[in-house]
Amino acid sequence: MEKTKVSRLKEGFLYALLFIGFNIIKKLIFDYGETSQLFNELSHAPRYVLGVLILTIVVVWLFIGLIIGGVLIISDVSKR
């Protein structure tokens, strides 16, 4: 069964979401200095910091998802 380009892009975005989620959890657990600084910044200006944080995560997710999806599509084309 052949996968379509759209399903490969969806798969790429899912893999990117897993990758980003794992890295965020790893950073929060093992990098105490950055985590404490993030919470310190959140306490001073929560609206601005949350906006920038969410925007950064979404843009990185889209970028990594497109890269992974593109690689999956290229690998499918090259197998034919």
ZADO-903987 format. One record per atom (N, C-alpha, C): residue in three letters; x, y, z. Coordinates in steps of 0.02 Angstrom, whole numbers, plus 32768, in hexadecimal, padded with zeros to 4 digits. Atoms other than C-alpha are relative to their C-alpha. Last residue first. Layout:
BEGIN
AlaXYZ...
END
This chain:
BEGIN
Arg80248017803BArg820380B37EA8Arg802C7FF07FC7Lys800980497FFDLys826D80B97F46Lys7FDE7FE67FC1Ser7FC280208014Ser82AA816B7F1ESer7FFB7FB48001Val7FF57FF78048Val81FA81AF7F21Val803E7FDB7FE9Asp803380278024Asp81D681647FCDAsp800B80057FB4Ser7FEC80477FFBSer827C81A68012Ser7FCD7FD37FDDIle7FC7800C802DIle825482537FCDIle80157FB78004Ile80197FFF8045Ile81A982518021Ile80377FF17FCFLeu8029803D800ALeu81F3821B80C8Leu7FE57FFC7FB9Val7FD280398004Val827B82A180BBVal7FD97FBF7FF5Gly7FDE7FFD8041Gly81F883258095Gly80307FC67FF7Gly803080138034Gly819082EF812AGly801E80007FBBIle800A80487FFAIle822882F8819DIle7FCF7FE67FCBIle7FC280228013Ile825683A6815EIle7FF77FB48002Leu7FF87FFC8048Leu81A383E48162Leu80407FDD7FE9Gly8032802B801FGly818B83A48213Gly800580007FB4Ile7FE780457FFAIle822F83F3824CIle7FCF7FD07FDFPhe7FC280078026Phe81F8849D820APhe801A7FB88001Leu80107FFD8047Leu814584918249Leu803E7FF47FD5Trp8026803D8011Trp817D845782F6Trp7FEF7FFE7FB5Val7FD080378003Val820184E182FFVal7FDE7FBF7FEDVal7FD67FF6803CVal817E856382D3Val80337FC87FF9Val8029800D803CVal8102851E8353Val802A80077FC1Ile800E80488004Ile8184851383DFIle7FD97FF07FC1Thr7FC280238011Thr81C385C383BEThr7FF47FB67FF8Leu7FF17FF18046Leu8113860D83BBLeu803F7FDB7FEAIle802F80268029Ile80E985B5845FIle800E800B7FB5Leu7FF380487FF8Leu818585F684B5Leu7FD37FD67FD4Val7FC3800F8024Val817486A78470Val800F7FB58003Gly800B7FF58047Gly80C086B284A8Gly803D7FEE7FD6Leu80288037801ALeu80E486628550Leu7FF380087FB6Val7FD6803C8002Val817286DD8570Val7FD97FC57FE5Tyr7FCF7FFA8035Tyr810A87748540Tyr802A7FC07FF9Arg80207FFC8042Arg8072874685A6Arg803280017FC8Pro801A803F801APro80D38707863EPro7FE180047FBAAla802A7FEA8038Ala813F87A1865BAla7FE17FC37FDEHis7FFC7FB7800AHis819A87948702His7FD080187FC9Ser801D7FDC7FC8Ser816686E6873FSer8001804B7FF7Leu804980068001Leu818286988695Leu7FE080278039Glu801A7FD28034Glu823486DC8691Glu7FB47FFE7FFDAsn7FF37FBC7FE7Asn825B86858737Asn7FE580337FCEPhe80347FF37FCFPhe820985E486F8Phe80088046801ELeu80407FFB8023Leu827885E9865ELeu7FC880108030Gln80027FBE8021Gln8312860F86C7Gln7FBF800A7FDASer800D7FCF7FCCSer82EC85798737Ser7FFE80477FE3Thr804580077FE9Thr82DC850A869EThr7FF080348035Glu802D7FE28032Glu837C854B8650Glu7FB87FFD8017Gly7FF27FB88005Gly83E0852786EEGly7FD280237FCFTyr80217FDB7FCATyr838E847E8711Tyr800A804B7FF9Asp7FDD7FC08003Asp83BD842F866BAsp7FDE80308032Phe7FB880037FF6Phe839683778686Phe802580437FFFIle7FE9802C7FCBIle82DB837086A3Ile804B800A800ELeu801E7FEC7FC0Leu829B84058641Leu801A7FD6803ALys7FE37FC07FEALys831583E685B3Lys7FE580148044Lys7FBB800D7FEELys82E2832D85A4Lys80228040801AIle800180237FC0Ile8229835B85A6Ile80477FF38019Ile80167FD07FCEIle824583DC851DIle7FFF7FDF8045Asn7FC97FD27FF0Asn82AE836284B7Asn7FEC80338034Phe7FCB80237FDBPhe822B82D984C1Phe8038802F8014Gly801880117FBDGly81A0834E8490Gly80347FDE802AIle80007FC27FD9Ile8204839483FEIle7FE87FF38048Phe7FBB7FEB7FF7Phe822A82E683B9Phe8004803E802DLeu7FE0802E7FD0Leu817982A683D2Leu804780168011Leu801F7FF37FC0Leu8132833F837CLeu801D7FD48036Ala7FE37FC27FE7Ala81AF832D82EEAla7FE380118045Tyr7FBC800E7FE9Tyr817E827782D7Tyr8021803E801DLeu800580287FC3Leu80C782AA82CFLeu80457FF0801DPhe80137FD37FC9Phe80ED83368254Phe7FF87FDA8041Gly7FC77FD67FEFGly814B82BC81E5Gly7FF1802F8039Glu7FD2802B7FDBGlu80BC823E81EAGlu803E80298016Lys801E80097FBDLys804382C681B6Lys802E7FD7802CLeu7FF67FC17FDCLeu80BA82F28127Leu7FE27FFC8046Arg7FB97FFC7FEDArg80C1823A80F4Arg800F80428025Ser7FF8802C7FC6Ser8002823180F9Ser80497FFF8017Val80207FE07FC6Val7FFA82CA8088Val80087FD5803ELys7FD37FCB7FE7Lys80788281800ELys7FE38021803EThr80037FC18025Thr801281E37FFBThr802F8033801FLys80167FC87FD7Lys80448139803ELys800280407FD7Glu7FD77FC58007Glu804A80A57FC9Glu7FE48039802AMet802A7FC58000Met800080008000Met802C803F8000
END
